[in-house]
Amino acid sequence: MNTRRTWTMATLGGAAALLLANPVWAQKKYDTGADDKEIKIGHIGPYSGPASAYGTIGRSIGAYFDKVNAEGGINGRKIKFVSQDDGYNPAKTVEMARKLVEEDEVLLVFNPLGTPPNSAIHKYMNTKKVPHLFLATGATKWGDPKNFPWTMGWQPTYQAEGLIYAQHILETKPNAKIAILLQNDDYGKDYLKGFEDGLGDKAKTLIVSKVTYEVTDPTVDSQILTLKASGADVFFNITTPKFAAQAIKKAAEIGWKPVHYLNSVSGSVSAVMLPAGAENGIGVLTTLYAKDPTDPQFASDPGLKDWTEFMKKYYAAGNLTDAFNVFGYNVAQTMVQVLKQAGDDLTRANVMKQAASLDINLPMLLPGVNVKTSPDDFYPIEREQLARFDGKTWVRSGKIYGR
């Protein structure tokens, strides 16, 4: 018998036994941006520029990650959150994405905001095979795992939301004369497509005016005057917060009182409805999928209480009436769940695998709304409910739309 070989096999057998006895140690896998102590997460948001009202989302995400770190991190690892300002400028978004991926060497880019900014880095992120995860935009194209397996949205799609408004109009005002204001880019066009698809053949006769604005425009006052002149009695307002507030205020100033549908991305009471003049927004309709912090119905809700405590402790400068801070909290919790599920396999491929394997309820989502994904379903949230502004908060009514 070859004693040397026997010793070698015994040694290898012992090593194998040791590996089996320590499966966590044996299974640790890392890609760039993760190690035993840290997970590096990149983020891009508009802390400046025309969409700066959304900047608080990045701040609330950072605050939530501070909370997670203070409580021990994720599977023993702390999150290093690297957030960059692109001013809602797609050219700047490209620059910041390259910096995060190639210089900062993050594991993933999380919740970058806006349809035009994300469109500018869509192919780059997929070519680099870096997770482009839980985007803060509802463009329908973020749910295309076959062609863009490294990109996933988070919120309900703009097309699905546009469809809800169209269905409601057909049910409640079938002979409407509809005027539409939309941002002149993929974000505005995506909402418009869902809306027109929802109206079907009636879109050609019901829509009497369609006007665009550029994100660089100082105001949309002239557009509102044009829309009123069309004789429309229904207004679909596809705008980001700054322009949404202007549109609501101007319509009131000129005495135009159509049935007003406002896209949910501008549904913040503090960032839109109050700057527009609370009395001017009474009756405006939108859709909700998360609990609004101004809704008295949730005053004793455990989820809202936990969120309020979090805000006071980790983001004291944040506005407790701003729904965008709820958005940041919810999407950060979703990201943390993915990382928990990933365990010690912190490869980019496994991050995407876990992101496509979710079925969770979040405390600050509305009852009946959940986060669910699969390898062929990259749309995490697909349920919403209509709500009407009463001068103080959004009052929900009717059924939950979606699937």
C-alpha atoms as a printed R data frame, in Angstrom:
    type eleno elety resid chain resno       x      y       z
1   ATOM     1    CA   MET     A     1   0.000  0.000   0.000
2   ATOM     2    CA   ASN     A     2   1.264  3.446  -0.847
3   ATOM     3    CA   THR     A     3   1.349  5.140   2.566
4   ATOM     4    CA   ARG     A     4   2.019  8.572   1.102
5   ATOM     5    CA   ARG     A     5  -1.085  8.347  -1.042
6   ATOM     6    CA   THR     A     6  -3.096  7.088   1.939
7   ATOM     7    CA   TRP     A     7  -1.973 10.076   3.993
8   ATOM     8    CA   THR     A     8  -2.823 12.471   1.148
9   ATOM     9    CA   MET     A     9  -6.296 11.026   0.677
10  ATOM    10    CA   ALA     A    10  -6.905 11.111   4.407
11  ATOM    11    CA   THR     A    11  -5.833 14.719   4.519
12  ATOM    12    CA   LEU     A    12  -8.112 15.599   1.610
13  ATOM    13    CA   GLY     A    13 -10.942 13.690   3.246
14  ATOM    14    CA   GLY     A    14 -10.389 15.600   6.463
15  ATOM    15    CA   ALA     A    15 -10.405 18.871   4.555
16  ATOM    16    CA   ALA     A    16 -13.644 17.893   2.867
17  ATOM    17    CA   ALA     A    17 -15.147 17.056   6.233
18  ATOM    18    CA   LEU     A    18 -14.013 20.422   7.537
19  ATOM    19    CA   LEU     A    19 -15.685 22.146   4.585
20  ATOM    20    CA   LEU     A    20 -18.908 20.280   5.245
21  ATOM    21    CA   ALA     A    21 -18.739 21.198   8.906
22  ATOM    22    CA   ASN     A    22 -18.325 24.875   8.003
23  ATOM    23    CA   PRO     A    23 -20.678 25.408   5.039
24  ATOM    24    CA   VAL     A    24 -20.895 29.173   5.549
25  ATOM    25    CA   TRP     A    25 -17.143 29.524   5.334
26  ATOM    26    CA   ALA     A    26 -17.022 27.221   2.324
27  ATOM    27    CA   GLN     A    27 -19.725 29.056   0.391
28  ATOM    28    CA   LYS     A    28 -18.547 32.655   0.703
29  ATOM    29    CA   LYS     A    29 -18.402 34.270  -2.729
30  ATOM    30    CA   TYR     A    30 -17.749 37.871  -3.587
31  ATOM    31    CA   ASP     A    31 -17.671 40.135  -6.597
32  ATOM    32    CA   THR     A    32 -16.214 43.612  -6.679
33  ATOM    33    CA   GLY     A    33 -17.869 45.775  -4.029
34  ATOM    34    CA   ALA     A    34 -18.331 43.181  -1.294
35  ATOM    35    CA   ASP     A    35 -16.169 41.392   1.258
36  ATOM    36    CA   ASP     A    36 -16.395 39.983   4.774
37  ATOM    37    CA   LYS     A    37 -16.986 43.406   6.306
38  ATOM    38    CA   GLU     A    38 -18.681 45.628   3.745
39  ATOM    39    CA   ILE     A    39 -21.206 45.862   0.921
40  ATOM    40    CA   LYS     A    40 -20.698 48.890  -1.302
41  ATOM    41    CA   ILE     A    41 -23.895 50.231  -2.875
42  ATOM    42    CA   GLY     A    42 -23.960 53.010  -5.459
43  ATOM    43    CA   HIS     A    43 -26.801 55.477  -5.998
44  ATOM    44    CA   ILE     A    44 -27.533 58.402  -8.312
45  ATOM    45    CA   GLY     A    45 -30.174 61.039  -7.587
46  ATOM    46    CA   PRO     A    46 -31.152 64.663  -8.344
47  ATOM    47    CA   TYR     A    47 -29.996 66.516  -5.255
48  ATOM    48    CA   SER     A    48 -29.933 69.630  -7.450
49  ATOM    49    CA   GLY     A    49 -31.686 70.777 -10.613
50  ATOM    50    CA   PRO     A    50 -35.317 70.769 -11.767
51  ATOM    51    CA   ALA     A    51 -36.196 67.481 -10.039
52  ATOM    52    CA   SER     A    52 -34.455 68.231  -6.734
53  ATOM    53    CA   ALA     A    53 -37.682 67.586  -4.788
54  ATOM    54    CA   TYR     A    54 -36.776 63.927  -5.251
55  ATOM    55    CA   GLY     A    55 -33.397 64.426  -3.550
56  ATOM    56    CA   THR     A    56 -34.907 63.495  -0.218
57  ATOM    57    CA   ILE     A    57 -35.349 59.931  -1.491
58  ATOM    58    CA   GLY     A    58 -31.582 59.423  -1.565
59  ATOM    59    CA   ARG     A    59 -31.224 60.991   1.861
60  ATOM    60    CA   SER     A    60 -33.899 58.751   3.360
61  ATOM    61    CA   ILE     A    61 -32.275 55.684   1.797
62  ATOM    62    CA   GLY     A    62 -28.931 56.676   3.291
63  ATOM    63    CA   ALA     A    63 -30.597 57.191   6.661
64  ATOM    64    CA   TYR     A    64 -32.182 53.738   6.525
65  ATOM    65    CA   PHE     A    65 -28.826 52.158   5.729
66  ATOM    66    CA   ASP     A    66 -27.400 54.052   8.742
67  ATOM    67    CA   LYS     A    67 -30.103 52.375  10.832
68  ATOM    68    CA   VAL     A    68 -29.213 48.957   9.428
69  ATOM    69    CA   ASN     A    69 -25.524 49.522  10.146
70  ATOM    70    CA   ALA     A    70 -26.241 50.703  13.684
71  ATOM    71    CA   GLU     A    71 -28.140 47.483  14.266
72  ATOM    72    CA   GLY     A    72 -25.236 45.301  13.108
73  ATOM    73    CA   GLY     A    73 -25.486 45.403   9.336
74  ATOM    74    CA   ILE     A    74 -26.573 42.609   7.029
75  ATOM    75    CA   ASN     A    75 -25.231 39.166   7.842
76  ATOM    76    CA   GLY     A    76 -22.441 40.917   9.751
77  ATOM    77    CA   ARG     A    77 -21.530 43.321   6.955
78  ATOM    78    CA   LYS     A    78 -21.982 47.090   6.980
79  ATOM    79    CA   ILE     A    79 -23.410 48.968   4.003
80  ATOM    80    CA   LYS     A    80 -21.260 51.659   2.445
81  ATOM    81    CA   PHE     A    81 -23.664 53.916   0.562
82  ATOM    82    CA   VAL     A    82 -22.036 55.983  -2.186
83  ATOM    83    CA   SER     A    83 -24.555 58.492  -3.518
84  ATOM    84    CA   GLN     A    84 -23.929 60.903  -6.403
85  ATOM    85    CA   ASP     A    85 -25.830 63.955  -7.689
86  ATOM    86    CA   ASP     A    86 -26.681 64.056 -11.389
87  ATOM    87    CA   GLY     A    87 -29.043 67.044 -11.300
88  ATOM    88    CA   TYR     A    88 -31.509 65.016 -13.405
89  ATOM    89    CA   ASN     A    89 -29.115 65.464 -16.340
90  ATOM    90    CA   PRO     A    90 -28.635 62.240 -18.364
91  ATOM    91    CA   ALA     A    91 -25.113 63.214 -19.449
92  ATOM    92    CA   LYS     A    92 -24.179 63.627 -15.790
93  ATOM    93    CA   THR     A    93 -25.857 60.317 -14.969
94  ATOM    94    CA   VAL     A    94 -23.519 58.555 -17.407
95  ATOM    95    CA   GLU     A    95 -20.533 60.209 -15.754
96  ATOM    96    CA   MET     A    96 -21.697 59.240 -12.263
97  ATOM    97    CA   ALA     A    97 -22.495 55.641 -13.273
98  ATOM    98    CA   ARG     A    98 -19.017 55.192 -14.722
99  ATOM    99    CA   LYS     A    99 -17.502 56.635 -11.577
100 ATOM   100    CA   LEU     A   100 -19.485 54.320  -9.322
101 ATOM   101    CA   VAL     A   101 -18.742 51.208 -11.362
102 ATOM   102    CA   GLU     A   102 -15.179 51.827 -12.515
103 ATOM   103    CA   GLU     A   103 -13.675 53.996  -9.769
104 ATOM   104    CA   ASP     A   104 -15.715 53.397  -6.619
105 ATOM   105    CA   GLU     A   105 -16.178 49.731  -7.606
106 ATOM   106    CA   VAL     A   106 -19.631 49.293  -6.127
107 ATOM   107    CA   LEU     A   107 -21.359 45.927  -6.074
108 ATOM   108    CA   LEU     A   108 -24.497 47.422  -7.646
109 ATOM   109    CA   VAL     A   109 -26.202 50.700  -8.569
110 ATOM   110    CA   PHE     A   110 -29.414 51.059  -6.610
111 ATOM   111    CA   ASN     A   111 -32.495 53.239  -7.161
112 ATOM   112    CA   PRO     A   112 -31.102 55.812  -9.621
113 ATOM   113    CA   LEU     A   113 -33.922 58.255 -10.334
114 ATOM   114    CA   GLY     A   114 -35.678 59.278 -13.504
115 ATOM   115    CA   THR     A   115 -36.529 57.776 -16.882
116 ATOM   116    CA   PRO     A   116 -34.175 59.887 -19.051
117 ATOM   117    CA   PRO     A   117 -31.215 59.461 -16.634
118 ATOM   118    CA   ASN     A   118 -31.697 55.700 -16.402
119 ATOM   119    CA   SER     A   119 -32.217 55.372 -20.146
120 ATOM   120    CA   ALA     A   120 -28.777 56.940 -20.590
121 ATOM   121    CA   ILE     A   121 -27.075 54.175 -18.551
122 ATOM   122    CA   HIS     A   122 -29.361 51.252 -19.380
123 ATOM   123    CA   LYS     A   123 -27.103 49.553 -21.938
124 ATOM   124    CA   TYR     A   124 -23.916 50.438 -20.054
125 ATOM   125    CA   MET     A   125 -25.043 48.735 -16.846
126 ATOM   126    CA   ASN     A   126 -26.073 45.603 -18.720
127 ATOM   127    CA   THR     A   127 -22.877 45.494 -20.764
128 ATOM   128    CA   LYS     A   128 -20.896 45.738 -17.524
129 ATOM   129    CA   LYS     A   129 -23.170 43.128 -15.914
130 ATOM   130    CA   VAL     A   130 -23.629 45.268 -12.824
131 ATOM   131    CA   PRO     A   131 -27.042 45.173 -11.112
132 ATOM   132    CA   HIS     A   132 -29.074 48.257 -12.077
133 ATOM   133    CA   LEU     A   133 -31.602 47.661  -9.394
134 ATOM   134    CA   PHE     A   134 -34.980 48.974  -8.173
135 ATOM   135    CA   LEU     A   135 -34.999 52.095 -10.315
136 ATOM   136    CA   ALA     A   136 -36.936 55.160  -9.157
137 ATOM   137    CA   THR     A   137 -38.927 55.368 -12.372
138 ATOM   138    CA   GLY     A   138 -41.969 53.498 -13.581
139 ATOM   139    CA   ALA     A   139 -40.989 53.149 -17.223
140 ATOM   140    CA   THR     A   140 -42.269 49.856 -18.587
141 ATOM   141    CA   LYS     A   141 -38.949 48.991 -20.225
142 ATOM   142    CA   TRP     A   142 -37.298 48.264 -16.855
143 ATOM   143    CA   GLY     A   143 -39.087 44.906 -16.798
144 ATOM   144    CA   ASP     A   144 -37.336 43.164 -19.709
145 ATOM   145    CA   PRO     A   145 -35.238 40.340 -18.215
146 ATOM   146    CA   LYS     A   146 -34.698 38.680 -21.584
147 ATOM   147    CA   ASN     A   147 -32.899 41.641 -23.159
148 ATOM   148    CA   PHE     A   148 -31.758 43.543 -20.047
149 ATOM   149    CA   PRO     A   149 -31.235 40.957 -17.288
150 ATOM   150    CA   TRP     A   150 -29.295 43.361 -15.036
151 ATOM   151    CA   THR     A   151 -32.024 46.050 -14.831
152 ATOM   152    CA   MET     A   152 -35.139 45.937 -12.634
153 ATOM   153    CA   GLY     A   153 -37.674 48.628 -11.742
154 ATOM   154    CA   TRP     A   154 -39.507 48.840  -8.432
155 ATOM   155    CA   GLN     A   155 -42.618 51.027  -8.469
156 ATOM   156    CA   PRO     A   156 -45.761 50.386 -10.558
157 ATOM   157    CA   THR     A   157 -45.252 51.100 -14.239
158 ATOM   158    CA   TYR     A   158 -46.385 54.365 -15.779
159 ATOM   159    CA   GLN     A   159 -48.346 52.513 -18.430
160 ATOM   160    CA   ALA     A   160 -50.261 50.511 -15.827
161 ATOM   161    CA   GLU     A   161 -51.047 53.696 -13.909
162 ATOM   162    CA   GLY     A   162 -52.142 55.519 -17.041
163 ATOM   163    CA   LEU     A   163 -54.473 52.619 -17.753
164 ATOM   164    CA   ILE     A   164 -56.122 53.051 -14.329
165 ATOM   165    CA   TYR     A   165 -56.940 56.706 -15.008
166 ATOM   166    CA   ALA     A   166 -58.341 55.839 -18.425
167 ATOM   167    CA   GLN     A   167 -60.550 53.122 -16.970
168 ATOM   168    CA   HIS     A   168 -61.829 55.490 -14.289
169 ATOM   169    CA   ILE     A   169 -62.672 58.176 -16.852
170 ATOM   170    CA   LEU     A   170 -64.565 55.697 -19.030
171 ATOM   171    CA   GLU     A   171 -66.518 54.541 -15.962
172 ATOM   172    CA   THR     A   172 -67.318 57.978 -14.544
173 ATOM   173    CA   LYS     A   173 -67.198 60.466 -17.432
174 ATOM   174    CA   PRO     A   174 -67.517 58.571 -20.731
175 ATOM   175    CA   ASN     A   175 -68.037 61.739 -22.797
176 ATOM   176    CA   ALA     A   176 -65.068 63.585 -21.349
177 ATOM   177    CA   LYS     A   177 -63.042 66.179 -23.206
178 ATOM   178    CA   ILE     A   178 -59.505 65.397 -22.097
179 ATOM   179    CA   ALA     A   179 -56.471 67.683 -22.032
180 ATOM   180    CA   ILE     A   180 -53.003 66.292 -21.360
181 ATOM   181    CA   LEU     A   181 -49.795 67.958 -20.192
182 ATOM   182    CA   LEU     A   182 -46.722 65.768 -20.384
183 ATOM   183    CA   GLN     A   183 -42.973 65.998 -19.993
184 ATOM   184    CA   ASN     A   184 -41.427 65.678 -23.444
185 ATOM   185    CA   ASP     A   185 -39.386 62.512 -22.888
186 ATOM   186    CA   ASP     A   186 -39.746 58.777 -22.357
187 ATOM   187    CA   TYR     A   187 -41.306 59.300 -18.923
188 ATOM   188    CA   GLY     A   188 -44.149 61.399 -20.297
189 ATOM   189    CA   LYS     A   189 -44.640 59.218 -23.363
190 ATOM   190    CA   ASP     A   190 -44.810 56.029 -21.273
191 ATOM   191    CA   TYR     A   191 -47.648 57.417 -19.160
192 ATOM   192    CA   LEU     A   192 -49.382 58.648 -22.311
193 ATOM   193    CA   LYS     A   193 -49.194 55.244 -23.997
194 ATOM   194    CA   GLY     A   194 -50.830 53.478 -21.051
195 ATOM   195    CA   PHE     A   195 -53.514 56.146 -20.905
196 ATOM   196    CA   GLU     A   196 -54.291 56.017 -24.627
197 ATOM   197    CA   ASP     A   197 -54.244 52.222 -24.611
198 ATOM   198    CA   GLY     A   198 -56.752 52.323 -21.761
199 ATOM   199    CA   LEU     A   199 -59.074 54.625 -23.697
200 ATOM   200    CA   GLY     A   200 -58.783 52.390 -26.752
201 ATOM   201    CA   ASP     A   201 -60.610 53.575 -29.860
202 ATOM   202    CA   LYS     A   202 -62.136 56.447 -27.871
203 ATOM   203    CA   ALA     A   203 -58.722 58.111 -27.402
204 ATOM   204    CA   LYS     A   204 -59.019 59.871 -30.764
205 ATOM   205    CA   THR     A   205 -62.304 61.518 -29.898
206 ATOM   206    CA   LEU     A   206 -61.966 62.074 -26.142
207 ATOM   207    CA   ILE     A   207 -58.504 63.701 -26.175
208 ATOM   208    CA   VAL     A   208 -58.961 67.277 -27.383
209 ATOM   209    CA   SER     A   209 -55.565 68.750 -26.486
210 ATOM   210    CA   LYS     A   210 -52.082 67.424 -25.852
211 ATOM   211    CA   VAL     A   211 -49.250 69.789 -24.837
212 ATOM   212    CA   THR     A   212 -45.649 69.078 -23.811
213 ATOM   213    CA   TYR     A   213 -43.042 70.898 -21.734
214 ATOM   214    CA   GLU     A   214 -39.288 70.555 -21.411
215 ATOM   215    CA   VAL     A   215 -37.631 69.854 -18.086
216 ATOM   216    CA   THR     A   216 -35.577 73.025 -18.609
217 ATOM   217    CA   ASP     A   217 -38.681 75.249 -18.952
218 ATOM   218    CA   PRO     A   218 -39.089 77.774 -16.127
219 ATOM   219    CA   THR     A   219 -42.874 77.279 -15.883
220 ATOM   220    CA   VAL     A   220 -45.812 75.527 -17.537
221 ATOM   221    CA   ASP     A   221 -48.135 78.525 -17.210
222 ATOM   222    CA   SER     A   222 -48.541 78.993 -20.981
223 ATOM   223    CA   GLN     A   223 -49.315 75.309 -21.446
224 ATOM   224    CA   ILE     A   224 -52.103 75.485 -18.855
225 ATOM   225    CA   LEU     A   225 -53.625 78.451 -20.678
226 ATOM   226    CA   THR     A   226 -53.566 76.491 -23.929
227 ATOM   227    CA   LEU     A   227 -55.179 73.459 -22.316
228 ATOM   228    CA   LYS     A   228 -57.984 75.517 -20.774
229 ATOM   229    CA   ALA     A   229 -58.687 77.120 -24.149
230 ATOM   230    CA   SER     A   230 -59.343 73.668 -25.611
231 ATOM   231    CA   GLY     A   231 -62.580 73.433 -23.610
232 ATOM   232    CA   ALA     A   232 -61.422 70.288 -21.826
233 ATOM   233    CA   ASP     A   233 -63.257 69.192 -18.685
234 ATOM   234    CA   VAL     A   234 -60.724 66.471 -17.720
235 ATOM   235    CA   PHE     A   235 -57.000 67.102 -17.200
236 ATOM   236    CA   PHE     A   236 -54.312 64.403 -17.103
237 ATOM   237    CA   ASN     A   237 -51.242 66.002 -15.507
238 ATOM   238    CA   ILE     A   238 -48.038 64.061 -16.359
239 ATOM   239    CA   THR     A   239 -45.426 66.192 -14.602
240 ATOM   240    CA   THR     A   240 -42.634 66.027 -12.026
241 ATOM   241    CA   PRO     A   241 -43.120 67.871  -8.677
242 ATOM   242    CA   LYS     A   242 -41.997 71.387  -9.609
243 ATOM   243    CA   PHE     A   243 -44.251 71.539 -12.665
244 ATOM   244    CA   ALA     A   244 -47.096 69.656 -11.005
245 ATOM   245    CA   ALA     A   245 -47.348 72.352  -8.322
246 ATOM   246    CA   GLN     A   246 -47.226 75.065 -10.981
247 ATOM   247    CA   ALA     A   247 -49.965 73.406 -13.020
248 ATOM   248    CA   ILE     A   248 -52.324 73.012 -10.063
249 ATOM   249    CA   LYS     A   249 -51.757 76.599  -8.961
250 ATOM   250    CA   LYS     A   250 -52.140 78.108 -12.436
251 ATOM   251    CA   ALA     A   251 -55.327 76.183 -13.189
252 ATOM   252    CA   ALA     A   252 -56.853 77.617 -10.021
253 ATOM   253    CA   GLU     A   253 -55.680 81.146 -10.831
254 ATOM   254    CA   ILE     A   254 -57.398 81.129 -14.232
255 ATOM   255    CA   GLY     A   255 -60.552 79.458 -12.952
256 ATOM   256    CA   TRP     A   256 -60.106 76.191 -14.849
257 ATOM   257    CA   LYS     A   257 -61.730 73.395 -12.860
258 ATOM   258    CA   PRO     A   258 -61.515 70.134 -14.809
259 ATOM   259    CA   VAL     A   259 -61.525 66.683 -13.234
260 ATOM   260    CA   HIS     A   260 -57.804 66.575 -12.523
261 ATOM   261    CA   TYR     A   261 -55.710 63.375 -12.600
262 ATOM   262    CA   LEU     A   262 -52.149 63.784 -11.291
263 ATOM   263    CA   ASN     A   263 -49.504 61.125 -11.877
264 ATOM   264    CA   SER     A   264 -48.422 59.440  -8.651
265 ATOM   265    CA   VAL     A   265 -44.765 60.447  -8.963
266 ATOM   266    CA   SER     A   266 -45.907 63.938  -7.923
267 ATOM   267    CA   GLY     A   267 -48.259 62.836  -5.168
268 ATOM   268    CA   SER     A   268 -46.295 64.277  -2.255
269 ATOM   269    CA   VAL     A   269 -48.420 66.528  -0.042
270 ATOM   270    CA   SER     A   270 -45.454 68.551   1.204
271 ATOM   271    CA   ALA     A   271 -43.525 68.778  -2.074
272 ATOM   272    CA   VAL     A   272 -46.446 69.382  -4.446
273 ATOM   273    CA   MET     A   273 -49.895 69.905  -2.953
274 ATOM   274    CA   LEU     A   274 -48.923 72.449  -0.289
275 ATOM   275    CA   PRO     A   275 -46.644 74.534  -2.579
276 ATOM   276    CA   ALA     A   276 -49.513 74.593  -5.093
277 ATOM   277    CA   GLY     A   277 -51.850 75.883  -2.384
278 ATOM   278    CA   ALA     A   278 -53.744 73.177  -0.539
279 ATOM   279    CA   GLU     A   279 -57.123 74.679  -1.418
280 ATOM   280    CA   ASN     A   280 -56.173 74.647  -5.113
281 ATOM   281    CA   GLY     A   281 -55.640 70.908  -5.099
282 ATOM   282    CA   ILE     A   282 -58.939 69.871  -3.534
283 ATOM   283    CA   GLY     A   283 -60.464 67.138  -5.699
284 ATOM   284    CA   VAL     A   284 -57.273 66.190  -7.558
285 ATOM   285    CA   LEU     A   285 -57.049 62.438  -8.166
286 ATOM   286    CA   THR     A   286 -53.964 60.220  -8.115
287 ATOM   287    CA   THR     A   287 -53.012 56.623  -7.357
288 ATOM   288    CA   LEU     A   288 -51.270 55.332  -4.253
289 ATOM   289    CA   TYR     A   289 -49.452 52.109  -3.415
290 ATOM   290    CA   ALA     A   290 -47.767 53.237  -0.192
291 ATOM   291    CA   LYS     A   291 -49.173 54.655   3.026
292 ATOM   292    CA   ASP     A   292 -49.241 58.431   2.972
293 ATOM   293    CA   PRO     A   293 -47.800 59.913   6.187
294 ATOM   294    CA   THR     A   294 -50.471 62.638   6.189
295 ATOM   295    CA   ASP     A   295 -53.371 60.159   6.162
296 ATOM   296    CA   PRO     A   296 -55.079 60.196   9.605
297 ATOM   297    CA   GLN     A   297 -56.362 56.686   8.929
298 ATOM   298    CA   PHE     A   298 -52.856 55.412   9.665
299 ATOM   299    CA   ALA     A   299 -52.290 57.520  12.801
300 ATOM   300    CA   SER     A   300 -52.127 54.432  15.007
301 ATOM   301    CA   ASP     A   301 -50.679 52.125  12.364
302 ATOM   302    CA   PRO     A   302 -47.590 50.223  13.642
303 ATOM   303    CA   GLY     A   303 -45.845 50.666  10.293
304 ATOM   304    CA   LEU     A   304 -46.283 54.435  10.347
305 ATOM   305    CA   LYS     A   305 -45.172 54.607  13.976
306 ATOM   306    CA   ASP     A   306 -41.979 52.701  13.156
307 ATOM   307    CA   TRP     A   307 -41.332 54.934  10.141
308 ATOM   308    CA   THR     A   308 -41.863 58.072  12.230
309 ATOM   309    CA   GLU     A   309 -39.448 56.825  14.894
310 ATOM   310    CA   PHE     A   310 -36.904 56.009  12.201
311 ATOM   311    CA   MET     A   311 -37.229 59.478  10.683
312 ATOM   312    CA   LYS     A   312 -36.838 61.247  14.026
313 ATOM   313    CA   LYS     A   313 -33.755 59.240  14.943
314 ATOM   314    CA   TYR     A   314 -31.925 58.856  11.634
315 ATOM   315    CA   TYR     A   315 -33.283 61.615   9.383
316 ATOM   316    CA   ALA     A   316 -34.360 64.386  11.733
317 ATOM   317    CA   ALA     A   317 -34.049 66.999   8.981
318 ATOM   318    CA   GLY     A   318 -36.485 65.073   6.789
319 ATOM   319    CA   ASN     A   319 -40.099 66.141   6.357
320 ATOM   320    CA   LEU     A   320 -42.593 63.875   8.129
321 ATOM   321    CA   THR     A   321 -45.318 64.821   5.633
322 ATOM   322    CA   ASP     A   322 -43.284 63.989   2.528
323 ATOM   323    CA   ALA     A   323 -44.297 60.732   0.828
324 ATOM   324    CA   PHE     A   324 -40.925 60.640  -0.937
325 ATOM   325    CA   ASN     A   325 -39.366 59.782   2.420
326 ATOM   326    CA   VAL     A   326 -41.730 56.827   2.644
327 ATOM   327    CA   PHE     A   327 -40.636 55.821  -0.852
328 ATOM   328    CA   GLY     A   328 -36.970 55.828   0.200
329 ATOM   329    CA   TYR     A   329 -37.757 53.786   3.304
330 ATOM   330    CA   ASN     A   330 -39.731 51.188   1.357
331 ATOM   331    CA   VAL     A   331 -37.239 50.723  -1.448
332 ATOM   332    CA   ALA     A   332 -34.330 50.541   1.032
333 ATOM   333    CA   GLN     A   333 -36.143 47.784   2.920
334 ATOM   334    CA   THR     A   334 -36.551 45.909  -0.359
335 ATOM   335    CA   MET     A   335 -32.823 46.193  -1.048
336 ATOM   336    CA   VAL     A   336 -31.954 44.974   2.440
337 ATOM   337    CA   GLN     A   337 -34.200 41.941   1.955
338 ATOM   338    CA   VAL     A   338 -32.367 41.045  -1.260
339 ATOM   339    CA   LEU     A   339 -28.989 41.265   0.494
340 ATOM   340    CA   LYS     A   340 -30.249 39.168   3.398
341 ATOM   341    CA   GLN     A   341 -31.406 36.505   0.974
342 ATOM   342    CA   ALA     A   342 -28.062 36.624  -0.839
343 ATOM   343    CA   GLY     A   343 -26.341 35.507   2.372
344 ATOM   344    CA   ASP     A   344 -22.623 34.917   1.839
345 ATOM   345    CA   ASP     A   345 -22.939 34.706  -1.951
346 ATOM   346    CA   LEU     A   346 -22.483 38.384  -2.694
347 ATOM   347    CA   THR     A   347 -21.880 38.009  -6.388
348 ATOM   348    CA   ARG     A   348 -23.650 40.288  -8.810
349 ATOM   349    CA   ALA     A   349 -25.387 37.336 -10.434
350 ATOM   350    CA   ASN     A   350 -26.775 36.164  -7.101
351 ATOM   351    CA   VAL     A   351 -27.953 39.660  -6.199
352 ATOM   352    CA   MET     A   352 -30.054 39.657  -9.379
353 ATOM   353    CA   LYS     A   353 -31.220 36.101  -8.678
354 ATOM   354    CA   GLN     A   354 -32.460 37.122  -5.234
355 ATOM   355    CA   ALA     A   355 -34.034 40.327  -6.571
356 ATOM   356    CA   ALA     A   356 -36.012 38.092  -8.937
357 ATOM   357    CA   SER     A   357 -37.120 35.846  -6.054
358 ATOM   358    CA   LEU     A   358 -39.088 38.204  -3.810
359 ATOM   359    CA   ASP     A   359 -42.457 37.775  -2.152
360 ATOM   360    CA   ILE     A   360 -42.678 40.216   0.747
361 ATOM   361    CA   ASN     A   361 -45.026 42.656   2.441
362 ATOM   362    CA   LEU     A   362 -43.595 45.964   3.609
363 ATOM   363    CA   PRO     A   363 -45.055 47.811   6.617
364 ATOM   364    CA   MET     A   364 -45.444 51.071   4.701
365 ATOM   365    CA   LEU     A   365 -47.163 49.683   1.616
366 ATOM   366    CA   LEU     A   366 -50.950 49.847   1.467
367 ATOM   367    CA   PRO     A   367 -52.959 46.817   2.558
368 ATOM   368    CA   GLY     A   368 -53.273 44.539  -0.465
369 ATOM   369    CA   VAL     A   369 -50.058 45.775  -2.073
370 ATOM   370    CA   ASN     A   370 -46.941 43.598  -1.964
371 ATOM   371    CA   VAL     A   371 -43.521 43.163  -3.551
372 ATOM   372    CA   LYS     A   372 -43.332 40.076  -5.721
373 ATOM   373    CA   THR     A   373 -40.924 39.106  -8.493
374 ATOM   374    CA   SER     A   374 -39.827 36.055 -10.444
375 ATOM   375    CA   PRO     A   375 -37.179 35.314 -13.093
376 ATOM   376    CA   ASP     A   376 -39.638 36.381 -15.804
377 ATOM   377    CA   ASP     A   377 -41.428 39.150 -13.830
378 ATOM   378    CA   PHE     A   378 -39.234 42.179 -13.108
379 ATOM   379    CA   TYR     A   379 -42.151 44.356 -11.944
380 ATOM   380    CA   PRO     A   380 -41.989 44.258  -8.111
381 ATOM   381    CA   ILE     A   381 -45.113 46.341  -7.354
382 ATOM   382    CA   GLU     A   382 -48.173 46.041  -9.573
383 ATOM   383    CA   ARG     A   383 -51.103 47.189  -7.419
384 ATOM   384    CA   GLU     A   384 -52.480 50.705  -6.799
385 ATOM   385    CA   GLN     A   385 -55.568 52.439  -5.467
386 ATOM   386    CA   LEU     A   386 -57.201 55.715  -6.521
387 ATOM   387    CA   ALA     A   387 -57.203 58.594  -4.025
388 ATOM   388    CA   ARG     A   388 -58.627 62.135  -3.923
389 ATOM   389    CA   PHE     A   389 -56.995 65.142  -2.239
390 ATOM   390    CA   ASP     A   390 -59.251 66.771   0.362
391 ATOM   391    CA   GLY     A   391 -57.095 69.807   1.127
392 ATOM   392    CA   LYS     A   392 -55.069 68.002   3.787
393 ATOM   393    CA   THR     A   393 -54.366 64.457   2.672
394 ATOM   394    CA   TRP     A   394 -55.163 61.797   0.070
395 ATOM   395    CA   VAL     A   395 -58.418 59.948   0.737
396 ATOM   396    CA   ARG     A   396 -58.402 56.484  -0.832
397 ATOM   397    CA   SER     A   397 -61.493 54.967  -2.377
398 ATOM   398    CA   GLY     A   398 -62.545 52.078  -4.552
399 ATOM   399    CA   LYS     A   399 -60.842 48.875  -5.484
400 ATOM   400    CA   ILE     A   400 -57.170 47.937  -5.713
401 ATOM   401    CA   TYR     A   401 -56.186 47.923  -9.381
402 ATOM   402    CA   GLY     A   402 -53.508 45.629 -10.795
403 ATOM   403    CA   ARG     A   403 -52.463 42.031 -10.292
